[in-house]
Amino acid sequence: MIFFSKLNQNVKDPSQLLIKLKQLFGMVYLNDQSHPVIAFLPCYYLINQNNQFKYFKLNSQKKYEMIEGLDIDNFLEFNSCYTVHSDLTHTEFTGGYIGFVSYDYATQQFVESSVHPQPAFYFGHYDSFIKLQDDGWYFYSHAADAEQQWNALEQVLSQSSTNQLLSLDQPLKPRWSKSEYDHAFQNIQNYILAGDCYQINLTQEFKAPCEGMLLSRAEQLWHLTNAPYAGYLKLDSFELLSCSPELFIEFNSHQKIITRPIKGTMPRFEDANLDAASKQKLKSSKKDQAENVMIVDLLRNDLSIYAETGSVKTTKLFEIESFNQVHHMVSEIEAQLKPEINPLQVLMSALPGGSITGAPKIRAMQIIEELEGAARGAYCGSLGYFNYDGTGRWNILIRTIQKYQDELSVWAGGGITIASDCDAEYQECFDKVSAMLDLLNTWQKQK
């Protein structure tokens, strides 16, 4: 039995509710392809930071206490028994597990790599949540104390909330100069010529010291990007704000899965003729098609390990999708998982996604570790959820802002192949995030 009740809040924008709930631990928001959900105060959660797992459970006094003896392997086994099934005809959150896996954590499954000091992995069990319906936000709960939770939520939402606006001490600056990027690019070309790899996703960081809450600027960023897989997560001094257009894996009913890798980007223009020409240039680009199909093949291989024989199919190839700032080339692969396979097992083994590593994947991750010079953190990891029945949806954390303590960072990059032009690839980094950087840089402190 699930408890539900409509909130007495006449707001559509999720950031307004998130600001009111910002003191509640584990607060998370997922746009989830226009099925927005907000959750908070997980009944238990598993977190990894500084290469150490910790497990916490909410006790009867509504305080978190650490429990010994649980690690990721136990967690995977624990979640293999899904007991609540949804009768929805499409996938959306109905109660279960929400979290993120950083690129750093995912990479360490396969190669030695550096790790950012911020949280690298988080899974929370949320049996209560808020969802946006046609006529407003509703509270849903599977919990035994659902009515008490509802009353407490109403009280929190009725209170006024202060909001410290995020401000930057200085403009966001790229980690690399153009000459440093050129050097990394040439190293990749050398590796390709030597036969080490076919493609490397080379990225760079833009960062600045800051103060205030990243959440305070969320509405502007989501309005700017209008991204289908946007999201937000707050864990103490760590904030993760996603404006991602990319689906990693969608787990549908009856063990069907879908992935939609993005490879290939061209900028948008206000002038309709220029914009149409840019879109057509991407559509006919043999270089981008070659890059895209490399990743399609890589993901087909990743999924085939757990899929029924013959079920992995490329259902769409080289489609052009237009977002607020860029056109992207997108393909789609679907597969049927074997009946005994746990979806969480598939997610963890498939991360990090091939579209943000390269091919072959393990060698690509080693080269990225050598050349990039900094841990990516959550960037290029994944944010999403699993319902109790194993359905769910996970994005790729691109167009994503991270704030840890008093530092803000944004990353951007692209796939490098033998056919790549250095200047064009460097420019592509800016095409992807220039609008976000321009907006973020307007938030500098007034001197």
C-alpha positions as CSV (number, residue, x, y, z in Angstrom):
1,M,0.0,0.0,0.0
2,I,1.4,3.4,-1.0
3,F,0.4,6.6,0.8
4,F,0.0,9.8,-1.3
5,S,-1.2,13.3,-0.9
6,K,-1.0,16.5,-2.9
7,L,1.3,19.2,-1.7
8,N,-0.1,22.7,-0.9
9,Q,2.6,24.3,-3.0
10,N,1.6,26.1,-6.2
11,V,5.1,25.8,-7.9
12,K,6.2,24.1,-11.1
13,D,9.9,24.8,-10.9
14,P,11.6,22.1,-8.8
15,S,14.4,24.4,-7.6
16,Q,11.8,26.3,-5.5
17,L,11.0,23.1,-3.6
18,L,14.6,22.0,-3.4
19,I,15.6,25.3,-1.7
20,K,13.0,24.7,1.0
21,L,14.3,21.2,1.5
22,K,18.0,21.9,1.3
23,Q,18.8,21.0,4.9
24,L,17.5,17.4,4.5
25,F,20.2,14.9,3.9
26,G,20.5,13.1,0.6
27,M,18.2,15.6,-1.2
28,V,18.1,14.6,-4.9
29,Y,16.2,15.7,-8.0
30,L,15.8,14.0,-11.3
31,N,14.1,15.5,-14.4
32,D,13.9,11.9,-15.6
33,Q,12.7,12.7,-19.2
34,S,9.9,15.1,-18.0
35,H,8.8,12.9,-15.1
36,P,10.3,15.1,-12.3
37,V,11.0,13.5,-8.9
38,I,12.4,14.9,-5.7
39,A,13.6,12.6,-2.8
40,F,15.3,13.2,0.5
41,L,16.2,11.5,3.8
42,P,16.9,8.0,2.5
43,C,16.1,5.3,5.1
44,Y,19.6,4.0,4.5
45,Y,22.5,4.8,2.1
46,L,25.9,3.6,1.0
47,I,28.6,6.1,0.2
48,N,32.2,5.9,-0.9
49,Q,34.7,8.7,-0.3
50,N,38.5,8.6,-0.2
51,N,38.3,4.9,-1.3
52,Q,36.3,4.0,1.8
53,F,32.7,2.7,1.9
54,K,30.4,3.6,4.7
55,Y,26.8,2.5,5.3
56,F,24.3,4.6,7.3
57,K,20.8,3.8,8.5
58,L,18.1,6.2,9.7
59,N,17.1,5.2,13.3
60,S,13.9,5.6,15.2
61,Q,15.1,9.1,16.3
62,K,15.5,10.1,12.7
63,K,19.3,10.3,13.0
64,Y,21.8,8.5,10.8
65,E,23.9,5.8,12.5
66,M,26.8,4.0,10.8
67,I,26.5,0.3,10.4
68,E,29.6,-1.9,10.0
69,G,30.2,-4.7,7.6
70,L,28.4,-3.7,4.4
71,D,30.3,-2.9,1.2
72,I,29.4,-2.7,-2.5
73,D,29.3,-6.5,-3.0
74,N,26.8,-6.9,-0.1
75,F,24.8,-4.0,-1.5
76,L,24.6,-5.6,-4.9
77,E,23.5,-8.9,-3.4
78,F,21.0,-7.1,-1.2
79,N,19.4,-5.4,-4.1
80,S,19.0,-8.5,-6.2
81,C,15.6,-9.3,-4.8
82,Y,13.0,-6.8,-6.1
83,T,9.6,-7.3,-4.6
84,V,7.4,-4.4,-5.7
85,H,6.3,-4.2,-9.3
86,S,4.9,-1.2,-11.1
87,D,2.0,-1.4,-13.5
88,L,3.1,1.8,-15.4
89,T,3.4,1.4,-19.1
90,H,6.6,3.6,-19.1
91,T,9.6,3.8,-16.8
92,E,9.6,6.4,-14.0
93,F,10.5,6.4,-10.3
94,T,8.1,4.6,-8.0
95,G,10.3,4.0,-5.0
96,G,13.7,2.4,-4.7
97,Y,17.3,3.5,-5.1
98,I,18.6,6.8,-6.3
99,G,22.3,7.7,-6.6
100,F,25.3,8.4,-8.6
101,V,28.6,6.7,-9.7
102,S,31.5,8.9,-10.4
103,Y,33.8,8.4,-13.4
104,D,36.6,8.0,-10.9
105,Y,34.9,5.1,-9.0
106,A,33.8,3.4,-12.2
107,T,37.3,3.6,-13.7
108,Q,39.0,2.2,-10.7
109,Q,37.1,-1.1,-11.3
110,F,39.4,-1.6,-14.3
111,V,42.5,0.5,-14.0
112,E,44.6,2.4,-11.5
113,S,43.4,6.0,-11.5
114,S,43.3,9.1,-9.3
115,V,40.2,10.0,-7.3
116,H,38.8,13.4,-6.4
117,P,38.4,13.9,-2.6
118,Q,34.7,14.5,-2.9
119,P,32.2,11.6,-2.7
120,A,32.7,9.1,-5.5
121,F,29.7,6.8,-5.1
122,Y,26.3,7.1,-3.4
123,F,23.2,5.0,-3.4
124,G,20.2,5.9,-1.1
125,H,17.1,3.8,-0.5
126,Y,14.2,6.2,-0.9
127,D,10.8,4.9,0.1
128,S,9.3,8.4,0.2
129,F,9.4,11.0,-2.6
130,I,7.7,13.9,-4.4
131,K,6.6,13.8,-8.0
132,L,5.2,16.4,-10.4
133,Q,1.8,15.5,-11.9
134,D,-0.4,17.6,-14.3
135,D,-2.1,19.4,-11.4
136,G,0.9,19.8,-9.0
137,W,3.4,18.0,-6.8
138,Y,2.4,14.9,-4.9
139,F,4.0,13.2,-1.9
140,Y,4.3,9.4,-2.2
141,S,5.5,6.9,0.4
142,H,5.9,3.2,1.0
143,A,7.0,3.8,4.6
144,A,5.1,2.5,7.7
145,D,5.2,6.1,9.1
146,A,4.1,7.7,5.9
147,E,1.6,10.0,7.5
148,Q,4.1,11.3,10.0
149,Q,6.6,11.9,7.2
150,W,3.9,13.8,5.3
151,N,3.1,16.0,8.3
152,A,6.8,16.7,8.8
153,L,7.2,17.6,5.1
154,E,4.3,20.0,5.2
155,Q,5.8,21.7,8.2
156,V,9.2,22.1,6.5
157,L,7.6,23.5,3.3
158,S,5.6,26.0,5.3
159,Q,8.7,27.6,6.8
160,S,10.6,30.5,5.1
161,S,14.0,29.6,3.7
162,T,17.1,31.7,3.3
163,N,19.1,31.2,0.1
164,Q,22.8,32.2,-0.2
165,L,23.3,32.9,-3.9
166,L,26.3,31.3,-5.5
167,S,29.1,33.7,-6.4
168,L,32.5,33.2,-8.0
169,D,35.7,34.8,-6.7
170,Q,37.0,34.9,-10.3
171,P,36.0,33.7,-13.8
172,L,36.1,30.0,-14.5
173,K,39.5,29.2,-16.0
174,P,40.5,26.2,-18.1
175,R,43.1,23.9,-16.7
176,W,45.0,23.9,-20.0
177,S,46.3,26.6,-22.3
178,K,45.8,26.0,-26.0
179,S,49.4,24.8,-26.4
180,E,48.9,22.3,-23.5
181,Y,45.7,21.0,-25.2
182,D,47.7,20.7,-28.5
183,H,50.3,18.6,-26.7
184,A,47.8,16.2,-25.2
185,F,46.0,16.0,-28.6
186,Q,49.3,15.1,-30.4
187,N,50.1,12.4,-27.7
188,I,46.7,10.8,-28.6
189,Q,47.5,10.9,-32.3
190,N,50.8,9.1,-31.5
191,Y,48.9,6.4,-29.5
192,I,46.5,5.9,-32.4
193,L,49.3,5.6,-34.9
194,A,51.1,3.1,-32.6
195,G,47.9,0.9,-32.5
196,D,47.1,1.5,-28.8
197,C,43.6,2.9,-29.5
198,Y,41.1,4.1,-32.1
199,Q,39.5,6.9,-30.1
200,I,40.1,8.8,-26.9
201,N,37.7,11.1,-25.2
202,L,39.9,14.0,-24.2
203,T,38.4,16.5,-21.6
204,Q,39.5,19.5,-19.7
205,E,38.4,21.2,-16.5
206,F,37.2,24.8,-16.0
207,K,37.2,25.8,-12.3
208,A,37.0,28.7,-9.9
209,P,36.8,29.4,-6.2
210,C,33.3,30.2,-5.0
211,E,30.9,30.6,-2.1
212,G,27.2,30.1,-1.7
213,M,25.0,27.2,-2.8
214,L,25.1,25.9,-6.4
215,L,21.4,25.0,-5.9
216,S,20.6,28.8,-5.8
217,R,21.4,29.0,-9.5
218,A,19.8,25.7,-10.6
219,E,16.7,27.2,-12.1
220,Q,18.7,29.5,-14.5
221,L,21.0,26.6,-15.6
222,W,18.1,24.2,-16.2
223,H,16.2,26.9,-18.1
224,L,19.3,27.6,-20.2
225,T,19.9,24.0,-21.2
226,N,16.4,22.4,-21.1
227,A,18.2,19.0,-20.7
228,P,16.1,15.8,-20.5
229,Y,18.4,14.1,-18.0
230,A,19.0,17.1,-15.7
231,G,19.4,16.4,-12.0
232,Y,20.7,17.6,-8.6
233,L,22.2,15.9,-5.6
234,K,23.5,17.3,-2.3
235,L,25.6,15.4,0.1
236,D,26.9,17.8,2.9
237,S,29.5,20.0,1.2
238,F,29.2,18.3,-2.2
239,E,26.7,19.5,-4.8
240,L,26.2,17.9,-8.2
241,L,24.1,19.7,-10.8
242,S,23.5,17.9,-14.1
243,C,22.3,19.5,-17.3
244,S,22.9,16.3,-19.3
245,P,21.3,15.5,-22.6
246,E,22.6,11.9,-22.7
247,L,20.9,8.7,-21.6
248,F,23.3,6.0,-20.5
249,I,21.0,3.0,-19.8
250,E,17.3,2.7,-19.5
251,F,16.1,-0.5,-17.8
252,N,12.5,-1.2,-18.8
253,S,10.1,-4.0,-17.7
254,H,10.7,-7.6,-18.8
255,Q,14.5,-7.1,-18.7
256,K,14.7,-4.9,-21.8
257,I,17.4,-2.2,-21.8
258,I,18.2,0.8,-24.1
259,T,21.3,3.0,-24.4
260,R,21.6,6.1,-26.5
261,P,25.2,7.2,-26.9
262,I,26.1,10.7,-28.2
263,K,29.1,11.2,-30.4
264,G,29.2,14.1,-32.8
265,T,28.5,17.8,-32.0
266,M,27.9,21.0,-33.9
267,P,26.9,24.4,-32.5
268,R,23.5,26.0,-32.7
269,F,22.9,29.4,-34.3
270,E,20.2,32.0,-33.9
271,D,20.1,32.5,-37.6
272,A,17.9,29.7,-39.0
273,N,19.9,29.3,-42.2
274,L,23.2,29.0,-40.3
275,D,21.6,26.6,-37.8
276,A,20.3,24.4,-40.6
277,A,23.7,24.4,-42.3
278,S,25.4,23.4,-39.0
279,K,22.9,20.5,-38.5
280,Q,23.4,19.3,-42.1
281,K,27.2,19.5,-41.7
282,L,26.9,17.2,-38.7
283,K,24.5,14.8,-40.4
284,S,26.8,14.3,-43.4
285,S,30.1,14.2,-41.4
286,K,31.9,11.0,-42.2
287,K,34.3,11.7,-39.3
288,D,31.5,12.0,-36.8
289,Q,29.8,8.9,-38.2
290,A,33.0,6.9,-37.8
291,E,33.4,8.1,-34.3
292,N,29.8,7.3,-33.4
293,V,29.9,3.8,-34.8
294,M,33.0,3.0,-32.8
295,I,31.1,3.8,-29.6
296,V,28.0,1.9,-30.8
297,D,30.2,-1.2,-31.4
298,L,31.8,-0.7,-28.0
299,L,28.5,-0.5,-26.2
300,R,27.1,-3.4,-28.1
301,N,30.0,-5.5,-26.8
302,D,29.5,-4.2,-23.2
303,L,25.8,-5.1,-23.3
304,S,26.2,-8.5,-25.0
305,I,27.9,-9.9,-21.9
306,Y,24.6,-9.9,-20.0
307,A,22.1,-10.0,-22.9
308,E,20.2,-12.9,-24.5
309,T,22.1,-14.2,-27.5
310,G,21.0,-12.3,-30.7
311,S,19.0,-9.7,-28.7
312,V,21.5,-6.7,-29.0
313,K,20.3,-4.5,-31.9
314,T,21.2,-1.1,-33.2
315,T,17.7,0.4,-33.6
316,K,18.8,4.0,-34.6
317,L,22.0,5.2,-36.1
318,F,23.3,8.7,-36.7
319,E,20.1,10.5,-35.7
320,I,20.5,14.3,-35.2
321,E,19.0,15.7,-32.0
322,S,19.0,19.5,-31.4
323,F,19.4,20.9,-27.9
324,N,19.5,24.6,-26.8
325,Q,23.2,25.1,-27.6
326,V,24.3,22.2,-29.8
327,H,23.2,19.6,-32.3
328,H,24.2,16.0,-31.4
329,M,24.6,12.8,-33.3
330,V,22.8,10.1,-31.4
331,S,22.4,6.3,-32.0
332,E,20.3,3.8,-30.1
333,I,21.0,0.2,-29.0
334,E,18.5,-2.2,-27.3
335,A,19.0,-5.6,-25.7
336,Q,17.2,-8.2,-23.7
337,L,18.9,-9.1,-20.5
338,K,19.1,-12.7,-19.4
339,P,16.5,-13.5,-16.7
340,E,19.0,-14.1,-13.9
341,I,20.9,-10.8,-14.4
342,N,20.7,-8.1,-11.8
343,P,20.3,-4.7,-13.5
344,L,22.6,-3.1,-11.0
345,Q,25.3,-5.5,-12.0
346,V,24.9,-4.4,-15.6
347,L,25.1,-0.7,-14.7
348,M,28.3,-1.1,-12.7
349,S,30.1,-3.3,-15.3
350,A,29.1,-1.0,-18.2
351,L,30.4,2.2,-16.4
352,P,32.2,4.3,-17.4
353,G,30.2,4.7,-20.6
354,G,32.1,4.2,-23.9
355,S,31.0,7.6,-25.3
356,I,33.1,9.3,-22.7
357,T,36.1,7.0,-22.6
358,G,37.1,5.8,-26.1
359,A,38.0,2.5,-27.7
360,P,39.3,0.0,-26.7
361,K,37.8,1.1,-23.4
362,I,40.4,-0.1,-20.8
363,R,43.4,1.3,-22.8
364,A,41.5,4.5,-23.4
365,M,41.0,4.9,-19.6
366,Q,44.7,4.4,-19.0
367,I,45.6,7.1,-21.6
368,I,43.0,9.5,-20.1
369,E,44.5,9.0,-16.7
370,E,48.0,9.8,-18.1
371,L,47.1,12.9,-20.1
372,E,44.3,14.7,-18.3
373,G,46.2,15.5,-15.2
374,A,43.2,15.7,-12.8
375,A,40.5,13.4,-11.5
376,R,37.2,14.0,-13.3
377,G,35.1,13.4,-10.2
378,A,31.5,12.9,-11.0
379,Y,31.8,14.2,-14.5
380,C,31.3,11.4,-17.1
381,G,29.9,9.2,-14.4
382,S,26.1,8.5,-14.1
383,L,23.2,9.8,-12.0
384,G,19.9,7.9,-11.9
385,Y,17.6,5.4,-10.2
386,F,16.4,1.8,-9.8
387,N,12.8,1.0,-8.8
388,Y,12.2,-1.9,-6.6
389,D,11.3,-4.0,-9.6
390,G,14.7,-3.3,-11.3
391,T,13.4,-0.8,-13.9
392,G,15.2,2.6,-14.0
393,R,17.1,5.2,-15.9
394,W,20.7,6.4,-15.7
395,N,22.3,9.4,-17.5
396,I,25.8,10.2,-18.5
397,L,27.0,13.1,-16.4
398,I,28.1,15.5,-19.1
399,R,27.2,19.3,-19.0
400,T,27.6,18.8,-15.3
401,I,28.7,21.2,-12.6
402,Q,30.4,20.0,-9.4
403,K,30.8,22.1,-6.2
404,Y,32.9,20.6,-3.4
405,Q,33.5,22.8,-0.4
406,D,34.5,26.2,-2.0
407,E,35.5,25.1,-5.5
408,L,33.3,25.0,-8.6
409,S,34.2,22.9,-11.7
410,V,32.8,22.3,-15.1
411,W,34.3,19.9,-17.7
412,A,34.1,19.5,-21.4
413,G,35.7,17.5,-24.1
414,G,35.3,15.3,-27.2
415,G,36.4,12.2,-29.0
416,I,39.7,12.3,-30.7
417,T,40.3,10.0,-33.7
418,I,43.0,9.9,-36.5
419,A,40.7,12.1,-38.6
420,S,40.3,14.8,-35.9
421,D,41.5,18.4,-36.3
422,C,43.1,19.8,-33.2
423,D,41.7,23.3,-33.5
424,A,38.2,22.0,-34.2
425,E,38.3,19.6,-31.3
426,Y,39.5,22.4,-29.0
427,Q,36.7,24.6,-30.2
428,E,34.2,21.8,-29.6
429,C,35.0,21.9,-25.9
430,F,33.8,25.5,-25.8
431,D,30.8,24.8,-28.1
432,K,29.5,22.3,-25.6
433,V,29.8,24.5,-22.4
434,S,30.3,28.1,-23.6
435,A,26.7,29.1,-22.8
436,M,27.0,27.6,-19.3
437,L,30.4,29.2,-18.7
438,D,29.0,32.6,-19.9
439,L,26.1,32.3,-17.4
440,L,28.3,31.1,-14.6
441,N,30.8,33.9,-15.1
442,T,28.1,36.5,-14.6
443,W,27.9,35.4,-11.0
444,Q,31.3,36.9,-10.0
445,K,31.5,38.9,-6.9
446,Q,31.2,42.6,-7.4
447,K,34.5,44.4,-6.6
